């Protein structure tokens, strides 16, 4: 099968997700192809995190389908999705603060057989090697985000989903985190980036979708959206 005829790595078809009677995501459709970095951007409360929770299997959609390489995984449990390569870095990092840095990383590799090799993560984030025996709760916010990304990488993702990785971090730390994501992507990992920092996300991504009140309103090459007057006016201070 040629590259052009292969299905997207991830495809969402007309997804609807509700919280009680509130429809948080409405008729959402998007695609992520292998090797891409795709950004899903929008204001707080637009439905970005809800979309990732549905992709991870932590929320069941009311309707619609989630396809993984053409296979319907809408009803798969979360652990099966992780085993298949669909791995999320949660909003707020979600590290286990009473465990050490090393123990957090080892938990990321838990679904994989054999003793985990932590060296690739330590080489990417050298501060984590220095802090390996310390409690994760004693790390700075930026170090916790590095730990959360490193833990996800040890699950051997084929598609890495990140939920607001810049949240609560100082601008210089955000720069370092985004530089790490750029390098990870350039090494071949497919990424779906959910981010409220629209300017940074559009600089980083290949393609992007704009989500407003649960609905995709724009989509296309990230560079083109960065020049779109509607995006500039709504998100970039134009």
C-alpha positions in Angstrom: 0.0 0.0 0.0 1.4 3.4 -1.0 1.7 6.2 1.5 -1.0 8.2 -0.2 -3.5 5.3 0.0 -2.9 4.5 3.7 -5.6 5.6 6.1 -4.6 8.4 8.6 -3.0 7.2 11.8 -5.8 8.8 13.7 -9.2 9.8 12.4 -12.1 11.3 14.3 -15.5 11.2 12.6 -18.4 13.5 13.7 -17.6 13.1 17.4 -20.1 14.3 20.0 -19.2 14.3 23.7 -21.5 15.5 26.4 -21.4 16.2 30.1 -24.9 15.5 31.2 -27.0 17.7 29.0 -24.1 19.9 28.0 -22.6 19.2 24.6 -18.9 19.9 25.0 -17.8 18.6 21.6 -20.1 18.8 18.6 -19.7 17.1 15.2 -15.9 17.1 15.5 -13.9 15.6 12.7 -10.1 15.7 12.2 -7.2 13.6 11.0 -3.6 13.0 12.0 -1.3 11.3 9.6 1.9 9.4 10.5 4.8 11.8 10.9 2.8 15.0 11.4 2.5 17.4 14.3 -1.1 18.6 14.4 -2.2 21.3 16.8 -5.7 21.7 18.2 -6.0 25.2 19.4 -8.6 27.4 20.9 -9.7 29.4 24.0 -10.1 27.9 27.5 -13.4 25.9 27.5 -13.5 25.3 23.8 -13.5 21.5 24.2 -9.8 20.7 23.6 -9.2 18.6 26.7 -12.6 16.9 26.3 -11.5 15.8 22.9 -8.3 14.2 24.2 -10.1 12.5 27.1 -12.4 10.9 24.5 -9.4 9.8 22.4 -7.8 8.3 25.5 -10.9 6.4 26.4 -11.5 8.3 29.6 -14.8 9.7 28.2 -17.2 7.8 26.0 -18.6 9.9 23.2 -22.4 10.1 22.7 -21.9 9.4 19.0 -19.2 9.4 16.3 -16.2 7.2 15.7 -12.5 7.2 16.5 -10.4 5.3 14.0 -6.8 4.1 14.5 -5.2 3.1 11.2 -8.7 2.6 9.9 -9.9 0.4 12.8 -12.7 1.6 15.0 -11.4 1.9 18.5 -14.3 4.1 19.9 -15.1 1.5 22.5 -11.6 0.3 23.3 -10.6 0.7 27.0 -7.8 3.1 27.8 -5.1 0.5 28.5 -5.7 -1.1 25.1 -5.2 2.3 23.4 -2.0 2.8 25.2 -0.7 -0.6 24.3 -1.6 0.2 20.7 0.5 3.4 20.8 -2.0 6.1 21.6 -0.5 7.9 24.6 -1.5 11.1 26.4 0.4 13.6 28.6 -2.4 14.9 30.7 -3.2 18.5 31.5 -1.5 19.5 34.7 1.2 16.8 34.3 -0.6 14.2 36.5 2.7 12.9 37.9 2.6 10.7 41.1 4.1 13.2 43.5 4.8 10.7 46.4 6.9 8.5 44.1 10.4 9.2 42.9 11.3 10.5 39.5 12.7 7.1 38.6 9.5 5.3 39.8 7.3 7.6 37.8 9.3 6.9 34.7 9.3 3.1 35.3 5.5 3.3 35.5 5.4 4.8 32.1 7.1 1.7 30.7 4.9 -0.7 32.7 2.9 -2.0 29.7 6.1 -2.9 27.9 8.0 -6.2 28.6 11.4 -6.2 30.2 13.4 -3.8 32.3 12.9 -0.2 31.0 15.8 1.7 29.6 15.6 5.2 31.1 18.7 6.5 29.5 17.0 8.0 26.4 14.8 10.1 28.7 17.7 11.1 30.9 19.7 12.1 27.8 16.8 14.2 26.5 16.1 15.7 29.9 19.4 15.6 31.9 17.9 17.3 35.0 15.8 14.1 35.5 18.9 12.0 35.9 20.1 14.4 38.6 16.7 14.3 40.3 16.1 10.5 39.7 15.9 9.6 43.4 14.0 12.6 44.5 10.2 12.8 45.1 8.5 14.0 41.9 6.4 16.4 44.0 9.6 18.3 44.8 10.3 19.1 41.2 9.6 22.5 39.7 6.7 22.9 37.3 9.0 22.7 34.2 10.8 19.6 35.6 7.4 18.0 36.3 6.4 18.6 32.7 9.7 17.0 31.5 8.9 14.0 33.7 5.4 13.7 32.3 6.7 13.8 28.7 9.5 11.4 29.6 7.1 9.0 31.2 4.8 9.0 28.1 7.8 8.4 25.8 8.7 5.3 27.8 5.3 3.8 26.8 6.6 3.8 23.2 3.9 5.9 21.7 3.2 6.0 18.0 1.1 9.1 18.5 1.8 11.3 21.5 -1.0 13.6 22.6 -0.2 16.5 24.8 -2.8 18.5 26.7 -1.7 22.1 27.4 2.1 21.5 28.0 2.8 25.2 28.5 0.2 25.6 31.2 1.5 27.4 34.3 5.1 27.6 33.2 7.4 30.6 32.8 8.1 31.8 29.3 11.7 30.5 29.3 10.5 27.1 30.5 7.8 27.0 27.8 10.5 27.7 25.2 12.6 24.7 26.5 9.6 22.4 26.5 8.5 23.4 23.0 12.1 22.9 21.8 12.1 19.4 23.2 8.8 18.7 21.4 10.2 20.0 18.2 13.2 17.7 18.5 11.0 14.7 19.3 8.8 15.4 16.3 11.8 15.8 14.0 13.0 12.4 15.1 9.8 10.9 13.6 7.2 10.8 16.4 3.6 11.8 15.4 2.2 14.4 17.8 -1.3 15.8 18.5 -0.8 19.0 20.5 -3.6 20.6 22.4 -2.6 24.1 23.4 -4.1 27.4 24.5 -0.9 29.3 23.5 -2.0 29.6 19.9 1.0 31.5 18.7 3.5 28.9 19.9 1.4 26.0 18.7 1.1 27.4 15.2 4.9 27.9 15.0 5.5 24.3 16.0 2.8 22.4 14.1 2.6 21.2 10.5 -1.2 21.5 10.5 -3.8 22.9 12.9 -7.5 23.0 13.7 -9.2 25.8 15.6 -11.9 24.7 18.0 -14.5 27.1 19.3 -17.3 26.1 21.7 -16.8 22.4 20.8 -16.8 22.9 17.0 -14.0 23.0 14.5 -14.2 26.3 12.7 -10.9 26.4 10.8 -8.3 23.9 9.7 -5.3 23.8 7.4 -1.5 24.3 7.3 -0.4 25.9 10.6 1.6 28.7 8.8 -1.5 29.6 6.8 -3.7 29.8 9.9 -1.1 32.0 11.6 -1.6 34.5 8.8 -5.4 34.2 8.8 -7.0 37.5 9.8 -9.7 35.6 11.8 -7.0 33.8 13.9 -4.9 36.9 14.3 -7.9 38.9 15.6 -9.2 36.2 17.9 -5.9 34.7 19.3 -2.8 36.5 18.2 -3.5 40.1 19.4 -4.3 41.5 15.9 
